[in-house]
Amino acid sequence: MNTPLPIQWPNHPQASARLALACLDLTSLNEPDTEADIAALCQRAQSPFGPVAAVCVWPRLAAFARSQLPASIGVAAVANFPHGNADIDAAVRDTLQIVQAGAQEVDVVLPYRRLMAGDERAVSALLVAVRRACPGLGLKVILETGELKTPALMERACQLSLDSGADFLKTSTGKSPVSATLAAARMLLGAIAASPAARSRVGFKASGGIRTVAEAAAYLALTQELLGASALTPQRFRIGASSLLGDIEAVLSGAEQANHAPRGAY
C-alpha cells in the first residue's frame, strides 16, 4: 500500500478506517475454535471495503485458514501462546507446524516471566530458536507489556527481541488483564526508532482491546510520529483485533459513530 496518506488524516474517520483495514490482523484465538469458525473469519477478512492484511489463528488451524484465503491475505499463527513459557522445544514445535501449514507469519510470546526473573539467556535462547525454525517468515514477538509493567523491563524485552531477529514488536496476547496501551506502544516504537538496524525495517503491532477506529487512529498517529508516514503500511504496522472490523465497516459505510476522536494519552 503505497498510496499517499490523505492530508486530513488522522482527523478523518474514513481515512483512518481504510488504513486500519489494510493493516488489520483479523484474529480468532478462542480455545474451542473450529474449521467452521475459521471459515467464517476468512470470509470476513475479505470485506466489501477491501481485504485485511492477515488472519491470525492457532497453529492447528493455520493450514485450513491458508486454504480459505487468496494469496493476497496472509496467515499468521501463534507460538508459545498465550502462556509465554520458556520451553524451547514446545515453541519450536508450534513454529514448525506453522511453517508446514504454509503460513506467512509467526507471532511468538517472549518468555516474559523469565525476563522478570532476570534470566535473559532463556529469553534469547527461545527467540533465536524460533527465528531459526521459520526462515523467510515474518516473526512478530509478543512482549506482553501489561505484565512487564516497568520501562526498564520493556526496554530489555525490545532489545532482546530485536537482537534475536524480530520483524515486528507486538504489545500483547490479548489474554492478560492489561493489553495494548499507548504508553507501551510508545516504548516499543521508540526502541525501533532508536536502533539503526531496525528503524527502517522492523514493524509494530498493537494488539488487545482495540475495538474502534478512533482507538486504532491513535496508534496510527503514534507510529507516524515515531517512525514516519512510510511505516504506515502492512509491512510495518499491524493491529491485532477480533472486533475492530465491525467498526471499520460501520465507518466506511457511513453509519453514525458516537466517538471518532483518538482516546488516551501517549
C-alpha positions in Angstrom: 0.0 0.0 0.0 2.0 3.0 -1.3 -0.9 5.5 -1.7 0.0 8.8 -0.1 -2.0 9.5 3.1 -4.9 11.9 2.8 -3.9 15.3 4.1 -6.7 15.3 6.6 -5.5 12.0 8.2 -5.7 11.2 11.2 -8.7 13.5 11.9 -10.8 12.0 9.1 -12.5 8.8 10.3 -12.9 7.2 6.9 -9.2 7.7 6.0 -8.3 6.2 9.4 -10.7 3.3 8.8 -9.2 2.5 5.4 -5.7 2.5 6.7 -6.7 0.3 9.7 -8.4 -2.2 7.4 -5.3 -2.5 5.2 -3.2 -3.2 8.3 -5.6 -5.4 10.3 -4.7 -8.9 11.5 -8.2 -10.3 11.9 -7.8 -12.6 14.9 -9.6 -15.7 16.3 -7.7 -17.3 19.2 -10.5 -18.9 21.2 -9.7 -22.4 22.6 -12.7 -24.1 21.0 -12.2 -22.6 17.6 -13.1 -25.0 14.8 -12.7 -25.0 11.0 -16.2 -23.6 10.7 -15.2 -20.6 12.9 -12.1 -20.0 10.8 -14.0 -20.3 7.5 -16.3 -17.5 8.8 -13.2 -15.5 9.9 -11.7 -15.9 6.4 -14.9 -14.7 4.8 -15.0 -11.7 7.0 -11.3 -11.0 6.1 -12.5 -10.3 2.5 -14.6 -7.4 3.4 -16.7 -5.4 0.9 -14.3 -2.5 1.5 -11.2 -4.4 0.8 -9.0 -7.2 2.4 -7.3 -7.2 5.7 -3.6 -7.8 5.9 -3.8 -11.2 7.5 -5.8 -13.5 9.7 -4.3 -14.8 13.0 -5.2 -18.3 14.3 -4.0 -21.3 16.2 -1.2 -23.4 14.6 -3.7 -26.3 14.3 -5.9 -24.2 12.1 -3.3 -22.4 10.0 -3.3 -24.8 7.1 -7.1 -24.6 6.9 -7.0 -20.8 7.0 -4.5 -20.8 4.2 -6.8 -22.9 2.1 -9.7 -20.5 2.6 -7.9 -17.3 1.6 -6.5 -15.7 -1.6 -2.7 -15.3 -1.6 -3.0 -11.6 -1.1 -4.2 -12.1 2.5 -1.5 -13.5 4.9 -1.9 -16.2 7.5 -0.3 -15.7 10.9 -0.4 -18.2 13.7 0.8 -18.1 17.3 3.6 -20.0 19.1 4.2 -20.3 22.8 0.8 -18.8 23.2 -0.6 -17.3 25.4 1.5 -18.5 28.4 4.9 -17.4 27.2 6.7 -20.3 28.8 10.4 -20.9 28.3 10.0 -24.4 26.8 12.1 -24.1 23.6 11.1 -27.5 22.2 7.4 -26.7 22.5 7.8 -23.3 21.0 9.7 -24.7 18.0 7.1 -27.4 17.5 4.4 -24.7 17.3 6.6 -22.8 14.8 7.3 -25.8 12.6 3.6 -26.6 12.4 3.0 -23.0 11.3 5.7 -23.3 8.7 4.4 -26.6 7.4 0.9 -25.1 7.1 2.1 -22.6 4.5 1.5 -19.6 6.7 3.4 -16.4 6.3 3.9 -15.1 9.8 4.7 -16.4 13.3 3.5 -14.5 16.4 5.6 -15.8 19.3 5.3 -14.9 23.0 8.5 -13.8 24.6 9.1 -15.7 27.9 8.3 -12.6 29.9 8.3 -14.3 33.3 11.9 -15.4 32.8 12.8 -11.8 31.8 11.1 -10.6 35.0 13.2 -13.1 37.0 16.4 -11.8 35.3 17.0 -14.8 33.1 17.7 -13.0 29.8 19.6 -16.0 28.4 16.4 -18.2 28.5 14.5 -15.4 26.7 17.1 -15.1 23.9 17.5 -18.8 23.5 13.8 -19.3 22.8 13.5 -16.4 20.5 16.6 -17.4 18.5 15.4 -21.0 18.2 12.0 -19.8 16.9 13.7 -17.4 14.4 15.8 -20.3 13.1 12.8 -22.5 12.8 10.9 -20.1 10.5 13.4 -18.7 7.9 11.7 -16.5 5.4 8.5 -16.0 7.5 7.7 -12.7 9.3 8.4 -13.0 13.1 6.3 -10.9 15.5 7.5 -11.1 19.1 4.7 -10.5 21.7 6.2 -8.7 24.7 3.1 -8.9 26.9 3.7 -5.4 28.0 0.9 -5.3 30.5 2.8 -7.9 32.6 6.2 -6.3 32.3 5.0 -3.0 33.7 8.3 -1.2 34.1 10.0 0.8 31.4 13.3 -1.0 32.1 11.8 -4.4 31.5 10.0 -3.2 28.4 13.3 -1.8 27.0 15.1 -5.1 27.7 12.3 -7.1 26.0 12.5 -4.9 23.0 16.3 -5.1 22.7 16.3 -8.9 23.2 13.6 -9.3 20.5 15.4 -7.1 18.0 18.7 -8.8 18.7 17.0 -12.2 18.1 15.7 -11.2 14.6 12.2 -9.9 15.2 10.4 -8.4 12.3 7.7 -6.8 14.5 7.4 -5.9 18.1 3.9 -6.6 19.4 2.3 -5.4 22.6 0.2 -8.2 23.9 -1.5 -11.5 23.6 -4.9 -10.0 24.4 -5.3 -12.6 27.1 -3.8 -10.6 30.0 -5.7 -8.1 32.2 -3.8 -5.2 30.6 -3.4 -5.3 26.8 -2.3 -2.6 24.4 -1.8 0.9 25.7 -0.4 4.0 24.1 2.3 4.3 26.7 3.6 0.8 26.0 3.3 1.4 22.2 5.5 4.5 22.6 8.1 2.3 24.3 8.1 -0.3 21.5 8.1 2.3 18.8 10.9 4.2 20.5 13.0 1.1 20.7 12.6 0.5 16.9 13.3 4.2 16.1 16.4 4.2 18.3 18.0 1.2 16.5 19.9 1.9 13.3 19.3 -1.7 12.2 15.6 -1.7 13.0 14.3 1.8 12.3 13.7 1.3 8.6 12.8 -2.4 8.7 11.1 -3.6 11.9 7.4 -3.1 12.3 5.0 -2.5 15.2 1.8 -4.4 16.1 -0.7 -3.1 18.6 -2.9 -6.0 19.9 -5.5 -6.4 22.6 -8.5 -4.3 23.4 -8.6 -2.1 20.2 -12.2 -2.1 19.1 -12.9 1.2 17.4 -11.5 3.2 14.5 -10.9 6.1 17.0 -8.7 3.8 19.1 -6.8 2.5 16.1 -6.2 6.0 14.8 -4.3 6.9 18.0 -1.9 4.0 17.3 -1.5 5.0 13.7 -0.8 8.6 14.7 1.8 7.5 17.2 3.5 5.2 14.7 3.7 8.1 12.2 5.1 10.4 14.9 8.0 8.0 15.8 8.7 6.0 12.6 7.3 8.3 9.9 4.5 8.1 7.4 6.4 5.5 5.4 5.8 3.0 8.2 2.0 3.1 7.8 1.8 0.1 5.6 1.0 -3.6 6.3 4.7 -4.3 6.0 5.5 -2.1 9.1 2.2 -1.7 11.0 -0.5 -4.0 12.2 -3.4 -4.0 14.5 -4.4 -7.4 16.0 -8.1 -7.5 16.8 -11.2 -9.6 16.5 -13.9 -6.9 16.8 -12.4 -3.8 15.1 -13.5 -4.8 11.7 -17.1 -4.2 12.6 -16.4 -0.5 13.5 -14.2 -0.1 10.4 -17.1 -1.3 8.2 -19.6 0.9 10.0 -17.4 4.0 9.4 -16.8 3.2 5.8 -20.4 2.5 5.1 -21.2 6.0 6.6 -23.0 4.7 9.7 -23.3 7.1 12.6 -20.5 6.8 15.1 -20.6 8.1 18.6 -16.9 9.0 19.0 -14.1 9.1 16.5 -11.6 11.2 18.4 -8.5 9.2 19.3 -8.6 8.3 23.0 -5.8 8.0 25.6 -2.6 9.9 26.2 0.7 9.0 24.8 
